[in-house]
């Protein structure tokens, strides 16, 4: 009796007996960091950097996410001054949560 290819492949698939276990372990590994307050000088430097950012630029941004700091690099896809947010690819970040910005390169074209 021949085994179908799909059935044969199924026997080699990984088995996760503990559904959600690895996500719980990953959350436990995260170190909780308190939010840092920026000094006036740091806030002014950050404000200058925010004013230079344009849609399409490649930037690295460090921001406070839930209970720790996270860093993301990508293209700016949207800047919303009304709701005070910046979107890097598909990640929407509140400007108030940003603590550092590094402009990697200017991807905008000058017409």
C-alpha positions as CSV (number, residue, x, y, z in Angstrom):
1,X,0.0,0.0,0.0
2,X,1.5,3.3,-1.1
3,X,1.5,6.4,1.2
4,X,0.3,9.6,-0.3
5,X,2.8,12.4,-0.5
6,X,0.8,14.7,1.8
7,X,0.5,12.0,4.4
8,X,4.2,11.1,4.2
9,X,5.1,14.8,4.6
10,X,2.8,15.2,7.6
11,X,4.9,12.7,9.6
12,X,7.9,15.0,9.4
13,X,6.1,18.2,10.5
14,X,7.0,19.6,13.9
15,X,4.7,18.9,16.7
16,X,3.9,21.6,19.3
17,X,2.2,19.8,22.2
18,X,2.3,23.0,24.3
19,X,0.3,25.5,22.3
20,X,1.4,29.1,23.3
21,X,4.3,27.8,25.5
22,X,7.0,29.5,23.4
23,X,5.2,32.8,23.4
24,X,4.9,32.7,27.2
25,X,8.6,31.9,27.5
26,X,9.5,34.8,25.2
27,X,7.4,37.2,27.2
28,X,9.1,36.1,30.5
29,X,12.6,36.7,28.9
30,X,11.7,40.4,28.3
31,X,13.2,42.8,30.8
32,X,10.8,45.4,32.0
33,X,12.3,48.9,31.7
34,X,10.8,52.1,33.2
35,X,10.1,54.9,30.7
36,X,13.0,57.5,30.7
37,X,12.2,61.2,30.7
38,X,14.1,63.2,28.1
39,X,16.1,66.3,29.3
40,X,15.2,69.6,27.6
41,X,18.3,69.4,25.4
42,X,17.5,65.8,24.3
43,X,13.9,66.8,23.6
44,X,15.1,69.7,21.4
45,X,17.5,67.5,19.5
46,X,14.7,64.9,19.0
47,X,12.3,67.6,17.8
48,X,14.8,68.8,15.2
49,X,15.2,65.3,13.9
50,X,11.5,64.8,13.8
51,X,11.2,68.0,11.7
52,X,13.7,66.7,9.2
53,X,11.9,63.4,8.6
54,X,10.0,63.0,5.4
55,X,7.9,60.2,3.9
56,X,10.2,57.7,2.2
57,X,13.3,58.2,4.3
58,X,15.1,55.3,5.9
59,X,15.4,55.8,9.6
60,X,16.1,53.8,12.8
61,X,13.8,54.8,15.6
62,X,13.9,53.7,19.3
63,X,10.6,54.0,21.1
64,X,8.9,52.8,24.3
65,X,6.6,49.8,23.6
66,X,4.4,48.5,26.4
67,X,7.1,47.9,29.1
68,X,10.4,48.1,27.3
69,X,12.3,50.0,24.6
70,X,12.2,48.6,21.0
71,X,14.2,49.7,17.9
72,X,13.0,49.4,14.4
73,X,14.6,50.4,11.1
74,X,12.6,51.0,7.9
75,X,11.1,53.5,5.5
76,X,8.7,56.2,6.8
77,X,5.4,55.4,5.2
78,X,3.3,58.1,7.1
79,X,3.7,61.1,9.4
80,X,0.5,62.2,11.1
81,X,1.0,65.6,12.9
82,X,-2.7,65.7,14.0
83,X,-2.6,62.3,15.9
84,X,1.1,62.7,16.6
85,X,2.3,59.4,15.1
86,X,4.8,58.2,12.7
87,X,4.5,54.9,10.7
88,X,7.5,52.9,9.8
89,X,6.5,50.4,7.1
90,X,3.4,49.1,9.0
91,X,4.3,49.9,12.5
92,X,2.5,52.9,13.9
93,X,4.5,54.7,16.7
94,X,3.2,57.5,18.9
95,X,5.6,60.5,18.7
96,X,5.5,60.8,22.5
97,X,6.9,57.3,22.8
98,X,10.0,58.1,20.7
99,X,13.3,58.5,22.5
100,X,15.8,58.4,19.6
101,X,15.9,58.8,15.8
102,X,18.8,58.1,13.5
103,X,18.3,59.1,9.8
104,X,20.0,56.4,7.8
105,X,19.6,57.9,4.4
106,X,17.4,60.2,2.4
107,X,15.3,58.1,0.0
108,X,13.1,61.0,-1.2
109,X,13.6,62.2,-4.7
110,X,13.9,65.9,-5.4
111,X,11.9,67.0,-8.5
